Amino acid sequence: MKVVAQYRRAKFDYEILESIEAGIMLMGHEVKSCRAGHISLAGSYVLLRDGRAFARKITISPYQYAANSAGHDPAHDRELLLKREEYDRLQSSVDQKGLTLIPLEVRAGKYIKVLIGLCRGKKQFDKRASIKKREVERKLREGREY
């Protein structure tokens, strides 16, 4: 499957504990727009409500050749397709303090899939530690002394 969009900042802002792949309900012109790469995950998250999962703030630009995309809201809530056991496990995990669900990437193959991450937000000092660790690893790869 081809990765058409990634939420790159998620790895910096969140500690990713686990990830799950889910389907997403889209209209026809949204599928074509996704396959073309006109999708943004910046600031998006997953909301669990009434036994269903919804992806919020995923922006899919209107497909330029679609005739019926007039009046289309590019950032409306989109339902995610999860099995009941996956939903129940995620619901019990999210009920814990400080955990949230974030869409990490969108993949396109025969179907459009969303990789959801169960995440815990990082504090500012955790982010600084991540930057320091990344710099040390980069210097070691280059063969320089630290």
Residue pairs with C-beta under 8 A, 6 or more apart in sequence:
1 107
1 108
1 109
1 113
2 107
2 108
2 109
3 105
3 106
3 107
4 34
4 35
4 37
4 39
4 106
4 107
4 108
5 34
5 37
5 39
5 40
5 41
5 105
5 106
6 41
6 104
6 105
6 106
7 41
7 42
7 44
7 102
7 103
7 104
7 105
9 42
10 16
10 102
10 104
10 117
10 119
12 122
12 127
12 130
13 121
13 122
13 127
14 100
14 102
14 117
14 119
14 120
14 121
14 122
15 119
15 120
15 121
15 122
15 126
16 104
16 117
16 118
16 119
17 99
17 117
17 118
17 119
17 120
18 117
18 118
19 104
19 115
19 116
19 117
19 118
20 82
20 86
20 90
20 115
20 116
20 118
21 107
21 113
21 114
21 115
21 116
22 53
22 80
22 81
22 82
22 86
22 113
22 114
22 116
23 80
23 81
23 111
23 112
23 113
23 114
24 55
24 78
24 79
24 80
24 81
24 106
24 112
24 113
24 114
25 78
25 79
25 80
25 81
26 34
26 60
26 78
26 112
28 66
29 62
29 63
29 66
29 68
29 69
29 72
30 60
30 63
31 112
32 63
32 65
32 66
33 39
33 60
33 61
33 62
33 63
34 60
34 106
34 108
34 112
35 108
35 112
36 63
38 60
38 61
38 63
39 58
39 59
39 60
39 61
39 106
40 58
40 59
41 58
41 103
41 104
41 105
41 106
42 59
43 57
44 55
44 56
44 57
44 58
44 59
44 102
44 103
45 55
45 56
45 57
45 100
45 101
45 102
45 103
46 53
46 54
46 55
46 56
46 80
46 100
46 101
46 102
46 103
46 116
47 53
47 54
47 56
47 77
48 54
48 87
48 90
48 91
48 94
48 101
51 87
52 79
52 80
52 87
53 79
53 80
53 82
53 87
53 90
53 101
54 77
54 78
54 79
54 80
55 77
55 78
55 79
55 80
55 103
55 114
56 77
57 75
58 75
58 78
58 103
58 106
59 74
59 75
60 74
61 74
62 69
62 72
62 74
63 69
80 114
80 116
82 90
90 101
90 116
90 118
93 99
93 118
94 100
94 101
94 118
98 120
98 121
99 118
99 119
99 120
100 118
100 119
100 120
100 121
101 116
101 117
101 118
101 119
102 116
102 117
102 119
103 114
103 115
103 116
103 117
104 115
104 116
104 117
105 114
105 115
106 112
106 113
106 114
106 115
107 113
107 114
107 115
122 130
136 146
139 145
139 146
140 146
